[in-house]
């Protein structure tokens, strides 16, 4: 509808006034009138309730939602991969979110400035749309900002569970949020609050514990990532405390850690009460702490795919638990509703969206998803009310975190990436995560702490001088890498060299033969062995053995000199056949970039304090075996962990 401002110039009559209908107004009067009308019209056009942070949250959501077309609504429900995202794609398809999958980076070893530039370039496309709804950029920051070169890599969750230290977890969340924001990113797919009940699962290292109570305490990482809730917040409403914090994601809902034989993405066979008592409790804590999003699991519950489970996603999570954030699929999660994946994509779209999934991690073929969902809404296969629920939830998170007020990133936080303070925190986390399983062939002859000053020591093993192995999967790439060129950090070998007395000779031989060991008169040996990096299905294992030549290295070294074996693994592994040869045994899990934390504890600057958050089995034939089971016969039981005292002072 045209305003007075849009009316063409008035016709002047006899030089003294303007003819407007039946009346005549002096030229000065009409000029003032038109100016006033223009100002009123301008202010009305500019004042949009949804852009006013002083307006109540629900007012902003409703105001924006009513302005949106179906095309704009469906766009908000789409998350695409960085590789297919451009500012034009963001603008033309109204895309709501972008992600970097594992290893998806602007360039190899990209700087934080390059990340900021990438995010802002995509954001500019979103802001240039009719309604200017900002996109949200997500990334797997599952043990620090692990996709990014020079970021601090913290121990994986399996190690953090052994610390039993929720305050430490909160500090790690805070540090991770700062490093993620340093790259312009606002959303992390963390924490994983799976309860891993079978270490044969390739994602077991992403789980804090087999015990739901330990996992519950570790959800304190969420207020670290998002900030502490202030005031009387309504239950289930997401909370993010500003532009130095990130939106978090509790995953993978629900029962991902309970699959048969630990097979990834498989079927969790358990009663409803069992599901609620083992796999659900940490979600209650996450929601109470204001978690912004929940990611659905690839797995099934008693044969029903979680991505198609309306009862658990909508009836339970949204309605019973009052979760008000948004529910996101996993990577191509709806495709995997069918077997084989993608066999009937239209059905997958219908089943996933109808189940209650709000944002779909497509991540590549987004036009097919958009076309399918648009067709289904227009033909009333999926009701508009379901679309409005999804979009309202996505907008709620974006409003709560201040994305409309601060959509663009700056470079003010770039120095937070891999900062000394964060590396010291990670080093502390390593120390507290180490579990001492054996110390001396008898209690009267402990080997640890090791003396710093001695003639000559041997450091051996495939994992002693390998930063990539030390960090594990989900580091720089999805599956992780070997070697020392992936990022910046301290290997265990270098940590040992930096810790011992300058007069102590440190000899490194990755896989020495027995003659080398016998002929060198070593005071003692540190043998570091374990598993190679892996992620998800690639880590599923039925044998859980130490990778070759680890067992040979243990035999060749520990048969002839006093040795401590340090295990760098994502889970308990078979050790019973070697235990009698070993003087001391340490579970170091996947410690990350700060290997100095291992040496701090081996040499007594700090005492061992970690306690097993997982049962250490004798044989894989016992699995699954968890604390509380009737036939519980562990090599090292849940909660076990020897202690030593600090000798530093």
C-alpha angles and dihedrals in degrees: 000000000000118000124211087264090065095051113109120253112292120249112249115227120205091337095277108081149348126269108228112169107301098341135071123217126191113255093245090053094051091048091055091043092051092046092051091047090050092051092048091047091047093051092047091051092048100045107084116167093216090059093052111093089196091066117093114267096247092047090056092047094049093044093053095040093055090054094053126099121219089256091055092046095051090046089060090057092058126093115187134187120259090241092068097034123104131159088254092052090050090050100041097044099032089233112197100201146012129199140193109222120208107308095005105136138154089244137339110288089002117189122238087250090059090051092050090050091051094050094046093048091056091042091055088062091053093047091052092063122104094263098029096225108175120231123233119227118214133194140172102256093165100149102015122314088320100172093060129086114244093012119138108262111207125199114282117258095264087067096041090056088060091059092064084204114132093176089058089052091053091052090049089052091051093049092046091051091054093049092048092049088048086069094046094254119135106186135055130194092225155153108041104208096182117145102222108210097174123041090207085080112104091222097052092111088062089062122083095212151336086245116082091210092060090047090051093056091049091060084086084093087077097069086044091058098037105024133250116300112248126202128002100320118186114252114268097013111132119244132200118169101216143288096324090059133066137218109257131212126214109212154235104003111231143353096346091140096052103064122139111277088351091283109165117249089005134129123296107209108197139123121262090252091049091051091051095045099044111024105024107052098082090055089061089055093045092052092046088054091054101255108187102213142015123209119214120232125245088223129094131235112222090336098315116114110238090221088063099037107117093174096058098034101041109015097040109024099035103028106029099032092037093227107177101179122086130281115225130195123234121250106305084344097152091049088062094057085089128052114258095030114255093017091131108012096175089056090047091054091049095045096045098045092041090052088061106265107151104187122035120212090213091158111187115004095054098151090061091052092047092049093047095048093044091053092049094050094046090050092046094243087125114030121235088237089068091051091048091050091052095047093044090056093048091048091047091060092045092050094044093053093049095246093144091054096041108025097147125068125224132199097250093110101043092109089061091072108103092347120178091245092055092046090053089051090051090048089054089049090052092052093049094045096056114105118203106214100173133012115183132345085265132018089249093060108049116176097199135110091046120221113251094207116061137117105261136347133190124225112192142163142080093269100046097089103022118103093183093055089046092056098042128195123347091043119127087323132036096254095033127236141252126234135039103280099078098087144328121294148105122276120216090248092055090045090055091049091051093049106047124081113278089243093058114098113223114202119192121201115161097206111005123186120235094257091058091051095047096046100051104064095226117186090219141327137238110208115192115191138144145116128336116243118280141157135207117329092001087067097052106120135178096189105040094203130162108260117257134290087027097091091048091050091051091050095045094049107030095046090067111028138028108275144180115210115210113199117211101192141132093232143359112304136189108289105143095096091059101036098096091055094050122085097194132011127198128186104213095169111195101325101182128216099332103078089159087083089067093053091044089063101035090057096043104250083127131017126244112258108155121123125204112262087185132051113252106221128211095218135006087237087076094061133153093040122151136172110281095031116136094236099045112160109154131177087216113008128225109281094026120138132138118225135218131190125244114257094189095105 
